[in-house]
Amino acid sequence: MLKEELKKAKLPDKPGVYRFLDAKGGIMYIGKATSLADRVRSYFANDLLHTRGKHIVDMVTLAKGVMHTATDSVLEAVILEASLIKEHQPYYNTKEKDNKSFNYIVITEEEFPRVISIRERTMLSGDSDLKSKYKYIFGPFPHGTNLAMALKLIRKIFPFRDTCLPRQTGTLHQGKPCFNRQIGLCPGVCTGEISAKDYGEQIRNIALFFEGKKKVVLTRVEKAMHAHAKRHEFEKAQECKNTLFGLMHINDVSLISDEIREVSRESSRKRGKAFRIEAYDIAHIGGKYTVGVMVVVEDGHIKKSDYRKFKIRIESEKSDDTLHLDEVLRRRFSHTEWTSPDLLVIDGSTAQKRRAEKVMKELGASIDIVSVVKDERHKPKAILGNKEIVESYKRGILLGNAESHRFAVAYHRQLRDRITPSKK
């Protein structure tokens, strides 16, 4: 019944946080997503037992509803997920992972506070080398890699101190810039370029952001920008302007890619090997200088070492992508020493997909195939194939398709430019 209700719910293709609810409306499980629609649908795939385990299957079976909150970015979804897990402590989140291995962000109680990622077991055991108290604690963050990437993104917007020493007059430490200062990730605590008061404002903004109060942060930064401009402190005003831009245009591609890897790892961990997607594309001009390529995505990573180029051997006056795809696939699968794929991604419509299926059948290869259909602007508008597979691996499919197109066009241009001069 829940699956049917979700179809009517029309979850958005946006980042955010979802909550599975029990019969009484209590929260059973909380997760974050780069696409709420895709991620929640993946819980109803036939291979859920193999990709997520029995306890998640049990949770989905018992769940009676789903709530969601869309966010402006994946970064904000990561932070909101941690906040909600801390508030509600859902049974299936703690069952999925020993909470003593969760990660937290701590801000120390010092004149120039440090912002540091730390495991809960380290905080509880007293093994931390931090001798100061914690002013703020944020978490738990279930995914360590997500947290590391999130912290990098935040640090680009709000540079902070983690390990360097504040400048101290009359000591051996006289303001040598740390490495992070040199690359703009420390605001100059080590060199005395920022006062304790101004740095405190920076720390407060970081804390508010981790509390999910981005609008409050935007208001604070904009107010500071106008105050600096009024005092003719134009360099500081520009820094505030840059911060505002960073907050409004959070570039969290790294977190999106990591979610692809996360979903793939869940599957590969159960299967004992990486999930391998091979994507194919053909490039030409009117049937001339025709090339084909194969690119590989393994567990969300593009694997360039396994990319392959195919110069089409038979040129024709008219383009025939299905014929050229046929040639590329037969040549690729003649290499039995290459790693076998779990999924083939074809660029094209029904004709290309059917041709690929025909080739695989003749070769005796049982491999799932999907094709990506493009609109007039060459943007993906549909994915043809098994719906369960498409829903489970959609982002990996689109990543492979986009990369195969880029690689094919680059190879085609390289070949054309190498051949054309000789005909002049």
C-alpha positions as CSV (number, residue, x, y, z in Angstrom):
1,M,0.0,0.0,0.0
2,L,2.8,2.4,0.8
3,K,4.4,1.9,-2.6
4,E,1.1,2.9,-4.3
5,E,0.8,5.9,-2.0
6,L,4.3,7.1,-2.9
7,K,3.4,7.0,-6.6
8,K,0.6,9.5,-5.9
9,A,2.8,11.6,-3.6
10,K,5.1,12.7,-6.5
11,L,8.3,13.3,-4.4
12,P,10.4,16.1,-6.0
13,D,13.6,15.4,-7.9
14,K,15.4,17.7,-5.5
15,P,17.9,17.2,-2.6
16,G,16.4,16.8,0.9
17,V,15.7,14.5,3.8
18,Y,13.0,11.7,4.0
19,R,11.5,10.0,7.0
20,F,9.8,6.6,7.1
21,L,6.9,6.6,9.5
22,D,5.2,3.8,11.5
23,A,1.4,3.3,12.0
24,K,1.4,5.9,14.8
25,G,3.3,8.5,12.9
26,G,6.6,7.8,14.7
27,I,9.8,8.2,12.8
28,M,11.4,4.8,12.0
29,Y,14.3,5.9,9.7
30,I,15.8,9.1,8.4
31,G,17.9,9.5,5.3
32,K,19.2,12.2,3.0
33,A,19.1,12.2,-0.8
34,T,20.3,14.1,-3.9
35,S,16.9,13.3,-5.4
36,L,14.1,12.5,-3.0
37,A,12.1,10.9,-5.8
38,D,14.8,8.5,-6.9
39,R,16.1,7.7,-3.4
40,V,12.8,6.8,-1.9
41,R,11.7,4.7,-4.9
42,S,14.9,2.7,-4.5
43,Y,13.6,1.2,-1.3
44,F,11.0,-0.6,-3.3
45,A,13.4,-2.3,-5.7
46,N,13.3,-6.1,-5.9
47,D,17.0,-6.3,-4.9
48,L,16.6,-4.3,-1.6
49,L,17.4,-7.3,0.5
50,H,20.8,-7.6,-1.2
51,T,21.6,-3.9,-1.4
52,R,20.5,-2.8,2.1
53,G,20.0,-5.8,4.3
54,K,17.2,-7.5,6.2
55,H,16.7,-4.8,8.8
56,I,15.9,-2.2,6.1
57,V,13.6,-4.6,4.4
58,D,11.8,-5.0,7.7
59,M,11.6,-1.3,8.1
60,V,10.1,-0.7,4.7
61,T,7.6,-3.6,5.3
62,L,6.4,-2.0,8.6
63,A,6.4,1.6,7.3
64,K,3.0,3.2,6.8
65,G,4.1,6.6,5.4
66,V,6.9,8.8,4.2
67,M,7.5,12.5,5.0
68,H,10.1,14.6,3.2
69,T,11.7,18.1,3.4
70,A,13.3,19.5,0.3
71,T,16.5,21.5,0.6
72,D,18.4,24.0,-1.6
73,S,21.5,21.8,-1.7
74,V,22.8,18.3,-0.9
75,L,25.0,20.0,1.7
76,E,22.0,21.3,3.6
77,A,20.4,17.8,3.3
78,V,23.5,16.3,5.0
79,I,23.2,18.8,7.9
80,L,19.5,18.4,8.3
81,E,19.7,14.6,8.3
82,A,22.2,14.8,11.2
83,S,20.0,17.2,13.1
84,L,16.9,15.1,12.8
85,I,18.7,11.9,13.7
86,K,20.0,13.5,16.9
87,E,16.5,14.8,17.7
88,H,14.5,11.7,17.0
89,Q,17.1,8.8,17.3
90,P,15.2,6.5,15.0
91,Y,15.4,2.8,15.8
92,Y,16.5,1.7,12.3
93,N,19.2,4.3,12.0
94,T,21.0,3.1,15.1
95,K,20.3,-0.5,14.2
96,E,22.0,0.1,10.8
97,K,25.2,1.3,12.3
98,D,26.7,1.3,15.8
99,N,26.1,4.8,17.0
100,K,29.5,4.8,18.7
101,S,31.1,5.0,15.2
102,F,29.0,8.0,14.2
103,N,30.9,11.2,13.4
104,Y,30.4,14.6,14.9
105,I,31.5,18.2,14.3
106,V,32.8,19.9,17.4
107,I,33.7,23.6,17.9
108,T,36.1,24.1,20.8
109,E,35.7,26.6,23.7
110,E,38.8,28.7,23.0
111,E,39.6,32.3,22.2
112,F,40.1,31.1,18.6
113,P,38.0,28.0,18.4
114,R,38.8,25.0,16.2
115,V,36.3,23.2,14.0
116,I,37.0,19.5,14.0
117,S,35.5,16.2,12.9
118,I,35.6,13.5,15.6
119,R,34.1,10.1,16.3
120,E,31.7,9.7,19.2
121,R,33.7,6.9,20.8
122,T,36.7,9.2,20.9
123,M,34.7,11.9,22.7
124,L,33.3,9.5,25.2
125,S,36.6,7.7,25.9
126,G,38.5,10.9,26.5
127,D,41.2,9.8,24.0
128,S,40.9,13.1,22.1
129,D,44.0,15.3,22.1
130,L,41.7,18.3,22.5
131,K,42.4,19.7,26.0
132,S,39.6,22.4,25.7
133,K,35.9,22.0,26.2
134,Y,33.4,21.8,23.3
135,K,31.4,24.9,22.7
136,Y,29.2,23.3,20.1
137,I,28.6,19.7,19.1
138,F,26.8,18.8,15.8
139,G,25.7,15.4,14.7
140,P,25.6,12.5,14.5
141,F,26.6,12.2,10.8
142,P,26.1,8.6,9.6
143,H,28.3,8.9,6.6
144,G,32.0,9.9,7.3
145,T,32.8,10.6,3.6
146,N,29.8,12.8,3.3
147,L,30.8,14.8,6.4
148,A,34.4,15.3,5.2
149,M,33.2,16.6,1.9
150,A,30.6,18.8,3.6
151,L,33.2,20.3,5.9
152,K,35.4,21.1,2.9
153,L,32.5,22.9,1.2
154,I,31.7,24.9,4.4
155,R,35.3,25.8,4.9
156,K,35.5,27.4,1.4
157,I,32.6,29.6,2.4
158,F,33.7,30.2,6.0
159,P,37.4,29.6,6.5
160,F,38.3,28.4,10.0
161,R,41.1,27.1,12.2
162,D,41.6,23.4,12.9
163,T,45.2,22.7,13.8
164,C,47.3,25.9,13.5
165,L,48.3,28.0,16.5
166,P,47.1,31.6,17.0
167,R,49.8,34.2,16.7
168,Q,51.4,34.9,20.1
169,T,53.6,37.9,20.7
170,G,56.8,37.3,22.5
171,T,57.1,33.6,21.7
172,L,58.8,31.6,19.0
173,H,55.5,31.5,17.1
174,Q,55.4,34.9,15.4
175,G,52.8,34.5,12.7
176,K,54.0,32.1,10.1
177,P,51.1,31.3,7.9
178,C,49.8,27.7,8.0
179,F,49.2,25.7,4.8
180,N,45.5,26.3,5.0
181,R,46.1,30.0,5.3
182,Q,48.2,29.9,2.1
183,I,45.3,28.3,0.2
184,G,42.6,30.5,1.8
185,L,41.0,28.0,4.2
186,C,42.2,29.6,7.4
187,P,41.2,33.3,7.9
188,G,44.7,34.2,9.3
189,V,44.4,33.1,12.9
190,C,48.0,32.0,12.8
191,T,49.2,35.3,11.3
192,G,47.2,37.7,13.4
193,E,45.2,38.9,10.4
194,I,41.8,38.4,12.1
195,S,40.7,39.6,15.6
196,A,39.1,37.3,18.1
197,K,35.9,39.3,17.8
198,D,35.7,38.9,14.0
199,Y,36.7,35.3,14.1
200,G,34.0,34.8,16.7
201,E,31.4,36.1,14.2
202,Q,32.8,33.6,11.7
203,I,32.4,30.8,14.1
204,R,28.9,31.9,15.0
205,N,27.9,31.8,11.3
206,I,29.3,28.2,11.0
207,A,27.4,27.1,14.1
208,L,24.1,28.7,12.7
209,F,24.7,26.9,9.4
210,F,25.1,23.6,11.1
211,E,21.9,24.3,13.0
212,G,20.1,24.6,9.7
213,K,19.6,28.3,9.9
214,K,21.0,29.4,6.5
215,K,18.5,32.3,6.2
216,V,19.8,33.7,9.5
217,V,23.3,33.4,8.3
218,L,22.4,35.2,5.0
219,T,20.9,38.1,7.0
220,R,23.9,38.4,9.3
221,V,26.4,38.4,6.4
222,E,24.4,40.9,4.4
223,K,24.2,43.2,7.4
224,A,27.9,42.9,8.0
225,M,28.6,43.7,4.3
226,H,26.6,46.9,4.5
227,A,28.3,47.9,7.7
228,H,31.7,47.4,6.2
229,A,30.7,49.4,3.1
230,K,29.4,52.3,5.2
231,R,32.8,52.4,7.0
232,H,34.6,52.3,3.7
233,E,36.0,48.9,4.5
234,F,35.6,47.8,0.9
235,E,37.9,44.7,1.1
236,K,35.9,43.3,4.0
237,A,32.6,44.2,2.3
238,Q,33.8,42.3,-0.8
239,E,34.6,39.2,1.4
240,C,31.0,39.3,2.7
241,K,29.7,39.6,-0.8
242,N,31.8,36.5,-1.8
243,T,30.4,34.7,1.2
244,L,26.8,35.5,0.2
245,F,27.5,34.2,-3.3
246,G,29.0,31.0,-1.9
247,L,25.9,30.4,0.3
248,M,23.5,31.0,-2.5
249,H,25.4,28.9,-5.1
250,I,26.6,25.9,-3.1
251,N,28.6,23.7,-5.5
252,D,28.1,20.3,-4.0
253,V,28.8,18.1,-7.0
254,S,31.2,16.1,-4.8
255,L,28.4,15.2,-2.5
256,I,26.1,14.2,-5.4
257,S,28.9,11.9,-6.8
258,D,29.4,10.5,-3.3
259,E,25.7,9.5,-3.1
260,I,26.1,7.6,-6.4
261,R,29.1,5.8,-4.8
262,E,27.1,5.2,-1.6
263,V,24.2,3.5,-3.3
264,S,26.6,1.5,-5.5
265,R,28.7,0.5,-2.5
266,E,25.5,-0.8,-0.7
267,S,24.9,-3.1,-3.6
268,S,28.5,-4.1,-4.2
269,R,29.1,-4.8,-0.5
270,K,26.4,-7.5,-0.6
271,R,27.5,-8.8,-4.1
272,G,31.2,-9.0,-3.2
273,K,32.3,-6.9,-6.2
274,A,32.0,-3.4,-7.7
275,F,28.9,-2.7,-9.8
276,R,30.2,-1.9,-13.2
277,I,28.3,0.2,-15.7
278,E,29.6,0.5,-19.3
279,A,28.3,3.4,-21.4
280,Y,28.6,3.6,-25.2
281,D,28.3,6.4,-27.7
282,I,28.9,7.0,-31.4
283,A,30.2,10.3,-32.9
284,H,30.5,11.4,-36.6
285,I,29.7,14.1,-39.2
286,G,27.4,12.8,-41.9
287,G,28.8,9.3,-41.5
288,K,32.5,10.4,-41.8
289,Y,35.3,10.2,-39.2
290,T,33.0,7.9,-37.2
291,V,34.1,6.7,-33.9
292,G,32.7,4.8,-31.0
293,V,33.7,4.8,-27.3
294,M,33.1,2.9,-24.1
295,V,33.4,4.5,-20.7
296,V,33.2,2.8,-17.3
297,V,31.5,3.8,-14.0
298,E,32.3,1.5,-11.1
299,D,30.5,2.2,-7.8
300,G,29.9,5.8,-8.8
301,H,33.5,6.4,-9.8
302,I,34.4,7.1,-13.4
303,K,37.2,4.6,-14.2
304,K,39.2,6.3,-17.0
305,S,41.8,3.5,-17.1
306,D,39.1,1.2,-18.6
307,Y,37.9,3.7,-21.2
308,R,38.2,2.4,-24.8
309,K,38.2,4.0,-28.3
310,F,36.9,2.3,-31.4
311,K,37.6,3.8,-34.9
312,I,34.7,2.6,-37.0
313,R,36.1,0.5,-39.9
314,I,33.3,1.0,-42.4
315,E,32.5,4.6,-43.4
316,S,29.2,5.4,-45.1
317,E,27.6,8.4,-46.8
318,K,24.7,8.2,-44.4
319,S,25.0,7.9,-40.7
320,D,23.9,4.5,-39.3
321,D,24.4,4.6,-35.5
322,T,22.8,1.2,-35.0
323,L,25.2,-0.5,-37.4
324,H,28.2,1.3,-35.8
325,L,27.0,0.4,-32.3
326,D,26.7,-3.2,-33.5
327,E,30.4,-3.1,-34.5
328,V,31.6,-1.5,-31.3
329,L,29.8,-4.0,-29.1
330,R,31.0,-7.0,-31.0
331,R,34.6,-5.7,-30.9
332,R,34.3,-4.9,-27.2
333,F,33.0,-8.4,-26.3
334,S,35.7,-10.1,-28.3
335,H,38.0,-9.0,-25.4
336,T,37.2,-11.7,-22.9
337,E,40.1,-10.5,-20.8
338,W,38.2,-7.3,-20.0
339,T,36.1,-7.1,-16.9
340,S,32.5,-8.1,-17.5
341,P,29.9,-5.3,-17.0
342,D,26.7,-5.5,-14.9
343,L,24.8,-3.0,-17.0
344,L,25.2,-1.5,-20.5
345,V,24.1,2.1,-21.2
346,I,23.3,2.9,-24.8
347,D,22.9,6.4,-26.2
348,G,19.8,6.4,-28.4
349,S,16.2,5.3,-28.6
350,T,14.4,2.0,-29.0
351,A,16.3,1.1,-32.2
352,Q,19.7,1.3,-30.6
353,K,18.5,-0.6,-27.5
354,R,17.0,-3.4,-29.6
355,R,20.2,-3.6,-31.7
356,A,22.3,-3.9,-28.6
357,E,20.0,-6.6,-27.2
358,K,20.2,-8.5,-30.5
359,V,24.0,-8.4,-30.3
360,M,24.1,-9.6,-26.7
361,K,21.7,-12.5,-27.5
362,E,23.8,-13.6,-30.5
363,L,27.0,-13.4,-28.3
364,G,25.3,-15.4,-25.5
365,A,25.8,-12.6,-23.0
366,S,23.1,-12.0,-20.4
367,I,23.6,-8.4,-19.4
368,D,20.9,-5.7,-18.6
369,I,20.7,-2.9,-21.1
370,V,19.2,0.6,-20.9
371,S,19.2,3.4,-23.4
372,V,19.1,7.2,-22.7
373,V,16.8,9.1,-25.0
374,K,17.7,12.8,-25.7
375,D,15.5,15.8,-26.5
376,E,16.2,18.3,-29.3
377,R,18.8,20.1,-27.1
378,H,20.5,16.7,-26.5
379,K,19.4,16.6,-22.9
380,P,18.2,13.3,-21.3
381,K,14.4,13.1,-21.4
382,A,13.9,9.4,-20.7
383,I,15.7,6.1,-19.9
384,L,14.4,3.0,-21.6
385,G,14.8,-0.3,-19.8
386,N,13.9,-2.3,-16.7
387,K,12.3,0.2,-14.3
388,E,13.8,-1.3,-11.2
389,I,17.3,-1.0,-12.6
390,V,16.7,2.5,-13.9
391,E,15.4,3.6,-10.5
392,S,18.3,2.0,-8.6
393,Y,21.1,3.2,-10.8
394,K,19.6,6.3,-12.5
395,R,22.4,8.7,-11.5
396,G,25.2,6.3,-12.4
397,I,23.4,5.7,-15.8
398,L,23.2,9.5,-16.5
399,L,26.8,10.0,-15.4
400,G,28.1,7.3,-17.7
401,N,25.9,8.6,-20.6
402,A,27.2,12.2,-20.2
403,E,30.8,11.0,-20.0
404,S,30.5,8.7,-23.0
405,H,29.2,11.6,-25.1
406,R,32.0,13.9,-24.0
407,F,34.6,11.2,-24.7
408,A,33.1,10.3,-28.1
409,V,33.1,14.0,-29.3
410,A,36.7,14.5,-28.1
411,Y,37.9,11.4,-29.9
412,H,35.9,12.3,-33.1
413,R,37.5,15.8,-33.2
414,Q,40.9,14.4,-32.5
415,L,40.5,12.0,-35.5
416,R,39.0,14.6,-37.8
417,D,41.7,17.1,-37.1
418,R,44.4,14.5,-37.6
419,I,43.0,13.4,-41.0
420,T,41.7,16.6,-42.5
421,P,45.0,18.5,-42.9
422,S,46.4,15.8,-45.1
423,K,43.6,16.3,-47.6
424,K,44.3,20.1,-48.0
